[in-house]
Amino acid sequence: MNKSSSVSFIGDRNSRPSRLDNARSAEALKICNIVVRDMHALLQGMFDGIDDSFFELANNARNNNEQNRFFEAMRDIRIKRKNIENDFKSSIEAQFSLEQVLTPSSKLNAPVEPKGFESLSLVQNDDLEEEVAISSMATKAQANFQGPLLQFHTRICNLYGCENNEDANLPLGLKDVIESFTSACEVLEIELKERLIVFKQFDRYVLSNLGPVLDEANKTLIRLGIMPSLKAPRTKQGSKTASSPHDKSTHASEDTTAKQQNTTNVLPQLQNLLANIRNNLGPQALSADYNTGLPTQYVSTQDLISLLSAIQDIAPSTNNSADPKVINIHQQLKAQLSQGSDQPTTQPKFKQIDEDLINLVSMLFEFILEDYNLAAPIQVLISRLQIPILKVVIKDNSFFSSSKHPARKL
């Protein structure tokens, strides 16, 4: 940034009273320059990694069509890389402007008007996949950097004279960082699969490396005298002094509480995304396949698990080829329900939560099996985990929220 930058750290004194004097404005400019420099360096490393990834994917492509797609995506990214870098840099700079910081988050995140049915298309399914990928990135980053990010926001709030963190739109909010990148990438003319690869690289090279950026920013703020006594969150370290059983139980209780606070339940967010698609595209739910006019009877969760076990028993014989496939659970469940009942007296219907879990797990495995870096034999083995993972998710949907979940580790 230079003196001609459009980012204002003091603001228009005629339109609103400034909360930054000249000294604090200089401090804000300094911290902005440091953060923008570090974020830009991470983004440059990301683009270098993307170039290598697409080149390797093109070399390992299964056919000429895939190879051409990867080469075209790599070419488009190379051409537009500079524009994306500049747009991302400008967006991060703008997050430090006085006007941006003092604008409440609620005003910036105004509700979006729903689209009419005439504008609906299959692209909305692509939007859903992008939203799920972005939500996953934000949730993971929030869990990894909650402590240093809270310190940074608290010090920035003090620097800008905000009353509290909730009333301000503080820079380096994870949602704002991700939106800055996705908005800059709108110029890319690539398909969904290639776009998701770009998002994965952004998660790998930028979001996963926010720790050093936040540490440097906090150290700079401390050197500038901004809340130097602010304590960092306590980390788990072995104590050299002996502790009583009461102390151990207290620490265990605190650790459990911390884990609960750091585990964000993302399932309701995912369900909301699925609900938006259902509302826009009409009744395409699993239970719509059984519209027979008979009285409705909900399938219990335990019965659903039994049906999945039956499907699991026949899955190896129907999927014994070397071609990895995602099992169409909807179709298999329909076949199971129609067996042994020539004249049904009720119409089976699945709970909405069970339908959503089936859809989410299917999307997850579709996403995994589209990874061209996986060897075909490994893809086949992974595809066979779809039903076991689905049964685990139905019994314990914390699978989506906890990165420490045993099934997630598997």
Protein Blocks (a to p, Z undefined) as FASTA:
>chain_A
ZZkbcbdfkbpfklpccfbdfklmmmmmmmmmmmmmmmmmmmmmmmmmmmmmmmmmmmmp
cbfklmmmmmmmmmmmmmmmmmmmmmmmmmmmmmmpmklmmpcfklmmgccddddfklgc
fklmmmmmmmmmmmmmmmmmmmmmmmmmmmmmmmmmmmnopabfklpccehiaklmmmmm
mmmmmmpccdfklmmmmmmmmmmmmmmmmmmmmmmmmmmmmmnopaklbccdddddddfb
dcdfklmmmmmmmmmmmmmmmpccfklmmmmmmmmmmmmnopabfklmmcgopacddddf
klmmmmmmmmmmmmmmmmmcfbdcdddfklmmmmmmmgoplbacbdcdddfklmmmmmmm
mmmmmmmmmpmkbcfklmmmmmmmmmmmmmmmmmmmmlmmmmkbmklmZZ
